Amino acid sequence: MSQDPTKRILILGGGFAGLDTALHLEKIFAKDKDVEITLVNKNNYFVYTPMLAEVVASSIDAKHTVSSLREFFNKVTFKELEVRSIDLTKRIVNCYHCNVCEIFNLEYDYLVIALGTVTSFHNTAGAEDNSFPLKNVYDAKILRSHVIDMFEHADLEKDPNERRHLLTFVVVGGGYTGVEVAAELNDYIHTSSRFYRNVHPDEVKVIIADHGPRIMREMSEGLADYAQNLLQARGMEIHLKTGVSSVLPNKVELDNGVTILTNTVIWAAGTSPHPVIKSLPCEKDKGGGIIVNEYLEVPDFPGVWALGDCAHIPDPKTGNPCPPTGQHAVREAKRVAYNIEATVKGGDKKPFQYTTQGMLAPLGHRSAVAEIKGFKFSGFFAWFLWRTIYLIKLPGWDRKIRVAIDWALDLFFPRDIVQLRVPTRSRQQEEHIGTEESYS
């Protein structure tokens, strides 16, 4: 390396994209004392988001889906801060900590933006105040506690119509997240209902509402149809080509005129980029994602890269944006780290190229659908494949072992219905900032 002053690399976001970028850079610059790498995230942990649905369904313990970010690094400096603003001209990031009355201004030479997304309610009336998002561990714990609360209330209720009202669970969104949480929840509530003597299984219902022509449109039509038929055979209702016009505390109104009485609406109908990105003076797509070039660099701002859910990354083969999934995020991270090294050391950058290896989606009851390198699987084998692959990708041997034990116990013992109430907080405090990408 040249004898330039210390190079400061700042990474914003500790999800799949940000964490993997930091890990690659730590290896690349392990012996370079004149390179400082800093990772900023609002929480001091990484969340393995593909397992949040299983947290809701009590298949695994919530703390087994998170890992301390500090434990990953030797060279990288971690700071638990929330990003307030980014000045791309002055190369300064303005941050704060919720428990410290102080503003932190972090200067950088090279910037990686991997801030993820927030839940988007699409201006649906009442949705933000009366539905449950599922972006982080806190969301999963709140939802689990609420589901158990509905059963406890229903067990005390004498009116069967009111019990059906309490035990109707509506999932808005038929993509991967929506289908996964609906399937896991359907398993959980039907296996748990036997512990509530005044609750009849026929009173329990899970409903999916999606505006598209079929669920899981990312998958082939055949597998999506298989999944839909399987879920319907297990008693779930699926409303397609149906949007939500409003969400009230005790009902949800669909745009086809149907009203569903429910106290539980789970929102899995889309996301939008981190609010900080809206104010950046760079080009964005219609969804608000940062448009980057083939090197994942932000045009007109040398030394600034964007990746993961908050970026619009064109596929060189199709021209369409790469899907916002974890498998793309970790490949993007590797390429960003390489290009940062090339920039720092004066080498040639390489364009990002990646083909989706496959998609997997669990459907509950030890079944799943999978599409890997053109091969399609369904049923138990696909479920076993899903669990094997995701366990391998789960960071940290301690977490792998803990989750494996959770899954083993789930085979022999009923799922936990203990309700440990989680204190709620206002929407302003929650700010469902998604520094995690879904891994599919």
N, C-alpha and C positions, 0 to 999 in steps of 0.2 A: 504493500500500500504506500501511497504517497504520504509525505509528512504534513498533510493538511491538518487544521485544527480538528478537534473531536467531531465526528459525524453523529448527529442525533436523529435516531429513527423513532418515530412515535406511532404507535398502533392504537387505534380507537375501536374498542369492542373485544369482548372475550368469549365470543361464540366459536363455532367451528372455523370460520374464516380467520378471525383475529388470533385465536389460540394457535392454529396451525402455522400461520405466518410467523408468529413469535418463535415457535419451536424450530422452524426451518432457519430463521435468521440467527438464532442462538448457536446452532451447529455451524453455520457458515462463518460467523464472526467470533467463534469461540476464543481464538487466540489474538484477536485484534483489539488491543486496549484503547485504541482511539475511535472506537465505535460504541456508542451508548444506545441501548434498545430499551424502550419503555412501553409497557402495555397498560392501558387505562380501561377500566370497566366499572360500571356502577355497583356491581356486587363483587365480592372477593372469591367467587366460585364460578366454575363452568358447569352448565346444565346440559345433560345428555337428553335433549328434548324428545327423541323418539320413544322414550319410556314414560312420558308424562301421563299418557292414557292409562297405563298400568298402575301408576300411582293413584289415580282416581278410583280405579277398580280394586285397590288393595292387593294387587298381585306382588308388588314390590314396595319396599320402604322408600319414602321420599328422599331421605338423606343418602340413599345408595345411588341416586341419579345425579348427584352433584360431586364435584371434586374441587379442592382448593386450588386456585390459580397459582398461588405462591409456590406450591409444591412441585410445579412443573419445571421451574427454572433455576439455573445457577447464575447465568449472566444477565438475563432480562430483569429489569426492575418493574415491579407491579405497583400500581397506584389505584386505590379504590376511590374513584372520583366519577362524577357524572358530567358529561360534556354539555356545556351551555351554548357555546358558539365556536365557530372556526373562522379564522381570518386567513384566507388563502394567500392574500397579498403580503401581509406582515409575517406570515408563517407562525401564528400563535393560536393555540387552542385554549379557550376559556372554560375552566372546570370548577366544580364545587363539590363539597361533601355535605350530605344532609345533616350530619351531627356537628359540623364545624362551621362556625360563622366566618368563613374566609374564602375568598376567591383565589383560585390557583391559575396562573397563566403559564402554560407549557409551550416553550419554543421548540421548533423542530427544523431539521434540514430536509428530512424525508418523512412523508406522512402516509399512513395506511388507514383508509376509512372502511371499517367493517362493523358499522353500528347496527346492522340488522333492521328489523321492522317493528312497528307497533300494530296493535289490532285496529282494523278499519271497520267501522260500523256503517259506512256508506250513508251517513245522515239518516239512517232509519230511526223513526220516532221511537223514543224510549229504549232503544237497544243498549246504549252505553250504560244506562242506569239500572236496567232490569235484566241483564243477561250476564252469563259467566264466560269470560274469555279463557283460553288455555295456552298461555305463552310462557309460563314459568312455573317453578315448583310451588310458589305461593298460590297461584291460581288453582293448581291441582289439589292442594290441601284444602282450600276453601270449598271447592266443588265437592270433594269427597265428604267433608263435614256436612255440607248442605244436603247431599243425597241421603245420608244417614238420618239427618234431621227430618226429612220428609217421611221416612219410614216410621220414625218414632211418633210423629204427629198422626200419621195414618193409622197406626196401631191403636191410638186413643179415640179415633173418630168413629162414630156409630153410623153416620150416613154413608152408604156405599158410593153414591155419586161424588161426594166430597173426597172420599178415599181415592177414587179414580183421578180426580183433579190433582191431588197431592202426588200421586204416583205416576203421572204422565211427564215424561222427560223429552224435550224437543231439542234436537241438534240442528242448527242452521248452518248449512254448508255440507256438500257431499263429496268434498275432496278427500285426500288421505287423512288429514287430521280429523275431519268430521266423522268419517266412516270408522276410523280406529277407535275414537272415544265412544261412539255409539255402540259399536260391537262389544267393547270391553265393559261398558256400562250395562248393556243388556245382559251379559253373563253375570255380572256382579249382583244386580238387583234381583234376578230370578233365583240365583243360588242363595241369596241372603234372605229372601222373603219367607223362607220356611221358619226362620227364627221369630217371626212376628205372627202370633196366633190369629190376630184379627185381620190379617192381610191375605187376600186370596190371589194366587198367581195371575188370574185373569184380569185383575185390577191394575196390574203393572204394565206400562207400555212405553216403548222408546220410538220416537218419530224423527225421521230425517227430512228436512225440507231443503231443496236445492233448485236454483233457477235454471240449471242446465238440463239437457235431454237425458243424461244418465249420470250415475255417480262415478267417481274416480275417472274423470275424462283423460287423465294422463296415461291410463292403461289401455290395452287393446279392448275393443268392444266386447269380445268374447269373455274375457276375464271379468270385466266390469259387470256384464250380465250375470255371470256365475255368482259374483259377490252379491249382487242385488237379490237374486233368487234365493240364495242361502240365507241372507238376513231376513227376508220376508218369511221364509219358512220357519224361522225362529220367533216369529210373532212381531217383527218390527214393521212399522209403516214407513213407506218412502214416497214423498210427494216430489215429483219432478216437474220441471218447467214452472216452478212455483217460487215466487219471492216472498219476502216478509215485508209487510207494510208498516207494522208497529209491534212493539213489545211492551206490554203492561205488566204490573206486578203479579197479576193472576191469570194472564192469558196472552196468547200471541195471535195476531191477525195476519193471515196470508193474503197475498194480492189477488187470489182467486175467490175471495169472499168467505173462505172458511176461517172460523175462529176455533182455536184449540185452547181449552182451559188447562192451564199448567202454572206451576210456581217455579219451574226450572227450564230456562232457555240457555243452551250452551252455544256460544257464538264461535263458529269456525268458518266464517264466510269471507275471509280475506284479510289482507294486511296492507299497510302503507309504510314507506320509508320513515326512519327516525325523524322526528320534527326538526332537528338541527339541520338536516339536509335541505329542507325547504328554502332556507335563507342563503344557501351557497350560490355564488354567481357562475355556476357551471351549467352546461347543458344537461337537461333531464328528459326522460321519456314521459309519456302521458300519465304514467302511474307515479311519477316523482322520483324514479330511480336515476342515479348518476350514470350518464352515458360515458363509457370508457372506450379507448381504442384497443387494437389487437394485443397490446402489451399490458392491458388492464390499467393503463395510466389515464388520468383525467386530462383531456386536451386543454391546451392553453395554460396549464398549471404544472410545469415540470417538477418531478419529484413527488407528485401526489398520485396515489393509487387508490382505487375503490374496488371492492369485491364483496361477494356474498349477497344476501338478500337486498341490500340497499343499492346495488349496482345493476345497470343494464348492460349485460355482456353479450354481444352478438355471437351466435354460433357461426364459425367461418364457413360451414357447409350449407346451412339452411338460411342464415341471415336472421333467424328468429332469436330472441333472447334466451340464454341458457336458463333452465328452470332453477328456482331458488331452493335448491336442496343441499343437504350437507355433503353429499358425495361430490357435487360440483364445487362447493366452497373449499373443501380440502385440496382439490386439484388446483383451484385458482390460487390458493395460498402458496402452494409450492412454486407456481410460476411467478407470483409477485415477489417472493423472496429471492428467486433467481435473478429477476430483473433489477431488484434493488442492489444486489451484489454487483451486477454488471454496471449499473450506474455509478456506484461508489468506486469501483476499481477500474472503470474505463473499458469494460468489455461490451460485447454485443448482446442486446436484449433479444428475447425469443417471444413470438406470439403465443397466445393461449389457444390450445386445441385439446378438446376432450369430448369423447363420446360416452353417453350414458351407459353404464355397465348393466343396469337393470333397475327394476322397481319391485318393492315388496310391501305388502300391506296385510297386517293381521286382521282376522275377522272374528276373533273370539272363539271359544269352545275348541281350542287346539286346531284351528284351521286358518288358512291364509291364501292369498294369491300372490304369485311371483312371476316376473318376466325378466329373464336374465340372458343377455346376449342372443336374443331371438327365441330362446326356449321358454315355454310357458308351463307353469306348475300351479296346482291348486290342491286344497285339502290339507291333510296332516303333513305331508312331505314339505309343502311350501311353508307351513307353520314352523316345522323343525328347522328348515333352512333359514327362515327369518330370525329365529332365536339364536341360532349358531352364529350367523353373520354379525348381528348386532351385539352379541356378547363379545365377539372378537374385537369389534371396533370400540367398545366401551373403554375409555382410558383408565389405566391403573389396575394392577393385578388385585389390589384389595377390593376395588369396586366389582371387578369381574366375579370374584369369589362370593362376595356378599349377594350379588344379584342371582348368581347360580343357586345359592342356598335358598333365597326367597322363592325362586321358581320351583325348586325341589319340594319345599314345604307346601307350596300351592297345589302340588299333585296329591298330597295326602291329607291335608287339613283344610277346613273351611276358611274362607277369607275373613279377615278381621272386620268386625262391625263396631268396634269401639270408637266412640265419637269424642275426639279431643278437639274442642272448639277452637277455631282459629280466629283471632281478632281481626275484624275487617278494618279497612281504611278507605278514605275518600278516593275518588277517581283521580284527583289531582296528585295525591300521594302515590297512588299505584303507578300511574304513567306506564302502562304496559310496554316498557321498552324492551324489544326483542333483540338481544344480542346473540340469539341462537337461531340457526337455520334448521329447518326440518331435515332429518336425514332419511332420504328414501332412495 
